[in-house]
């Protein structure tokens, strides 16, 4: 989390999950055994 000022912030998060079996599907419909996601959040504290 990075605070630009006393009442604003930006937060980034990256996660990866791995499995023994191919339980995830990519955008093309191919089976995969890992899943990666990224999130970005910006906010104002009041």
Secondary structure, DSSP 4 states (H G I P E B T S, - for coil): -EEEETTEEEEEEEEEEE-SS--EE-TTS-EESEEEEEEEEEEE--
